[in-house]
Amino acid sequence: MSALRLAVTVVGVAATIAQHPLVRAGVRAAAPHVLNPRNKELAVRATLSAAYNAGVLTRRIKDTVAGK
């Protein structure tokens, strides 16, 4: 299985699980305890870091394919 196909499968499974009623109810129940200002800031930092790292990885893959 190629890496792209695996990534698409993982995203599909995650989206399907996220739509499950029990998962959604659990998120709603935990939200007031989890979403405090400190955790929101940590989430923002983690998201920005993950986006940056994804860009770096994409650039590396692009450069490898292009032969640079």
N, C-alpha and C positions, 0 to 999 in steps of 0.2 A: 504494500500500500504506500503510495507516494505521500510525501509530507503535506502537500496541498490537500489531497483527498482526506488525510487524517485530520487536518485542521478544520476542514468543512464539516466532517462528521462530528468532531468535538463541539463545534459551535451549534450544530443542529441539535445534538443531544442536550446541551446546556439550555438552549431556547425551549425545548420541549419540557424539560424538568422545571424551568422557571414558570411555565404556564400551569403547572399542576396546582390544584386548589389547596392542598395541604402545605405546599412550599410557600405559596402566597400568603396563607394565613399565618404561618410561622414568621415570615418576614414582617408582617404587620404587627404581630405580637411583640417581636423583639425590637422593632424600630425605635420606640421611645427610649429604650435603655442603651441602644447602640449608637444612635445618632445624636451624640452630644457634640459640642464645638470642638473638643480635642480630637475625637474620632473623625469628624468631618474633615478637619485639617489633615490628618493622617491619610485619609482616603484620597483627598485631592493630591497630596504629594505622591502617593503610590500610583495614582492614575497618570499623572504627568511623567513620572519616572518610567512607567511601563510603556507609555506612548513614545517617549524618547528612545528607549531601548528597542522598541519595535522598528522605529525609523532607522536606527543604527544597523539592526539585523537586515532590514530590507536593502539598505545601501550596500552592505557587504555581499549579500546574495546577488544583487544587480551587478556589482563590480566583478564578482567571480564569473558570472554568466557572460558578461561582456569581455572578460579576459584582461581586466586591468590589474 
